[in-house]
Amino acid sequence: MPATTYTIYIIESFDGINDPKVGKALSIKIRKIVTVSKSKNTVRYFDVQTSQQLFNLLKRIIRNCKENEALPIIHFCMHGNRDGLCLQNHEEVSYDELSDILSEINEAAKRELFLILDVCHGNKITLRLNPYLTSPFNSVLGSSKKIGMWEPLEGFIGFYRELIKTSRWNDAVRQFRRHCPKEQSLFDNQSGGTVLKKSRYKSFKPYQICEE
């Protein structure tokens, strides 16, 4: 069975002064893993400061998914709270807004979007979904509480090393937990099917009723 090819998008919004560029450090590590493994995976790092930059980037990813057969992984690395993401310029992007555009990405990716929220309270996105849109992810790995900035790094290095080697998401999640013992209880992995059972969330758009 051939290995799955991924396009890994690391999207960071730390300023590098008050907050370290953890996402950039992770992207460098993943690129080294890709090079050593001689795989066809691609790693793309983006430093966003504003909500406009973030949404412009996510729209680009929609286009990329339509043109590229590689499966997308979107890895957010920034501050967050129970309501959404917090950007460098102190803007907040709600999980409602985020899940709506991620639904478009997941649909463009044939429902194969893998999502990582290296963000405080990142898994709260599973509570803020639009029931009339395609699920915003195939699987999501995120924190249910506050997390440290550097602590999950080794876990994610182990995660990507395993994923690039085996193409098995669940095995990669187990490696994350093994390499990140202090933070592992804070991170939860959920599939679209799990969220569907918990929230009766619709995986696909409902039929449109046309009035004559």
C-alpha positions in Angstrom: 0.0 0.0 0.0 1.6 3.3 -1.1 2.2 6.0 1.6 -0.3 8.8 1.7 1.1 12.2 0.6 0.3 15.2 2.8 0.5 18.9 2.5 1.2 20.2 6.0 0.2 23.8 6.6 1.7 25.2 9.8 -0.2 28.5 10.6 1.3 30.5 13.4 0.4 33.8 15.0 3.0 34.4 17.6 5.1 37.6 17.4 8.5 36.1 18.2 9.1 38.7 20.9 6.6 38.2 23.7 5.8 34.7 22.4 8.3 32.3 20.8 7.9 31.1 17.2 7.0 27.6 18.2 5.3 26.9 14.9 8.4 27.9 12.9 10.6 25.6 15.0 8.1 22.7 14.4 8.1 23.4 10.6 11.9 23.2 10.5 11.8 19.8 12.4 9.1 18.4 10.1 11.0 19.4 6.9 14.1 17.5 8.2 11.9 14.4 8.8 10.5 14.8 5.3 14.0 15.1 3.8 15.4 12.1 5.7 12.5 9.9 4.8 12.7 11.0 1.1 8.9 11.3 1.1 6.8 13.5 -1.2 5.2 15.3 1.7 5.2 19.1 1.6 5.5 21.5 4.6 4.3 25.1 4.3 4.8 27.6 7.1 2.8 30.8 7.4 3.0 33.6 9.9 -0.3 35.5 10.1 -0.9 38.6 12.0 -4.5 39.6 11.2 -7.8 37.9 10.6 -7.8 39.1 7.0 -4.4 37.4 6.4 -5.8 34.2 8.0 -8.9 34.0 5.9 -7.0 34.9 2.7 -4.7 32.0 3.4 -7.5 29.6 4.1 -9.1 30.6 0.8 -5.8 29.8 -0.9 -5.9 26.4 0.8 -9.3 25.7 -0.7 -8.0 26.3 -4.2 -4.9 24.2 -3.4 -7.1 21.3 -2.3 -9.1 21.4 -5.6 -5.8 21.3 -7.6 -3.7 18.9 -5.5 -4.3 15.3 -4.6 -2.2 15.5 -1.4 -4.3 15.3 1.8 -4.2 18.6 3.8 -3.2 18.9 7.4 -3.8 22.3 8.9 -1.9 22.9 12.1 -2.8 26.1 14.0 -0.2 27.4 16.5 -1.4 30.5 18.4 -3.2 31.7 21.4 -6.8 30.7 21.9 -9.7 30.7 24.4 -13.1 29.0 24.7 -14.5 31.1 21.9 -11.9 31.0 19.2 -8.4 31.9 18.1 -6.4 35.0 19.2 -4.1 36.6 16.7 -1.0 38.7 16.9 -2.9 42.0 16.5 -5.3 40.9 19.3 -8.1 40.2 16.9 -10.2 37.1 17.7 -11.5 34.6 15.2 -14.5 32.7 16.6 -14.8 29.0 16.2 -18.1 29.6 14.4 -16.3 31.6 11.7 -13.4 29.1 11.6 -15.5 26.0 11.3 -17.5 27.5 8.4 -14.4 28.1 6.2 -12.8 24.8 7.3 -16.0 23.1 6.1 -15.3 24.5 2.6 -11.7 23.2 2.8 -12.9 19.8 3.9 -15.3 19.6 1.1 -12.6 20.7 -1.4 -10.4 18.0 0.1 -13.1 15.3 -0.4 -13.7 15.2 3.3 -10.0 14.3 4.1 -9.0 17.4 6.0 -7.0 16.7 9.2 -6.9 19.4 11.7 -4.6 20.1 14.6 -5.3 22.9 17.1 -2.1 23.6 19.1 -4.1 26.2 20.9 -5.6 26.6 24.4 -9.1 25.2 24.4 -8.7 24.2 20.7 -11.1 21.3 20.9 -14.0 23.7 21.7 -14.3 24.0 18.0 -16.2 20.7 18.1 -19.0 22.5 20.1 -19.4 25.3 17.6 -20.3 23.7 14.3 -22.8 24.7 11.6 -25.2 21.8 11.2 -26.0 22.9 7.6 -22.4 22.6 6.3 -20.1 19.8 5.6 -18.1 18.7 8.7 -15.0 21.0 9.1 -12.6 18.0 9.5 -12.1 14.3 9.0 -10.2 14.2 12.4 -9.2 16.8 14.9 -6.5 16.8 17.5 -6.7 19.7 20.0 -6.5 20.7 23.6 -9.5 20.8 25.9 -7.8 23.2 28.4 -4.9 25.7 28.6 -1.5 24.3 27.4 2.1 25.4 27.6 3.8 26.9 24.5 6.8 24.6 24.2 5.5 21.6 26.1 3.6 19.9 23.1 6.5 20.4 20.7 8.2 17.1 21.2 4.9 15.4 21.1 4.1 16.9 17.6 7.6 16.0 16.3 6.9 12.4 17.3 3.4 12.7 15.8 4.7 13.9 12.4 7.6 11.4 12.3 5.1 8.5 12.7 2.6 10.0 10.3 5.1 10.5 7.6 6.5 7.0 8.2 3.2 5.1 8.3 0.4 7.4 7.1 -1.7 6.2 10.1 -3.3 9.1 12.0 -4.2 7.1 15.1 -0.7 5.6 15.4 0.7 9.2 15.1 -1.7 10.3 17.9 -0.3 7.5 20.1 3.2 8.7 19.4 2.2 12.3 20.3 1.0 11.0 23.7 4.2 9.0 24.2 6.5 11.9 23.5 4.4 14.4 25.4 3.4 12.7 28.7 2.8 15.9 30.7 0.4 17.3 28.1 -1.2 14.1 26.7 -4.2 14.2 29.0 -5.0 17.7 27.8 -5.3 16.7 24.1 -8.2 14.9 22.7 -8.4 13.2 19.2 -11.9 13.1 17.6 -13.1 12.0 14.3 -15.9 13.5 12.3 -17.9 10.4 13.1 -17.3 10.8 16.9 -18.5 14.4 16.7 -21.5 13.3 14.7 -22.5 10.8 17.4 -22.0 13.3 20.2 -23.8 16.3 18.6 -26.0 14.7 15.9 -23.9 16.8 13.5 -24.6 16.3 9.8 -21.6 15.2 7.8 -23.0 16.4 4.5 -25.1 19.3 3.3 -28.9 18.6 3.5 -31.0 18.4 0.3 -32.0 21.8 -1.0 -35.8 22.1 -1.4 -36.7 24.3 -4.5 -39.9 26.2 -4.3 -41.7 26.6 -7.6 
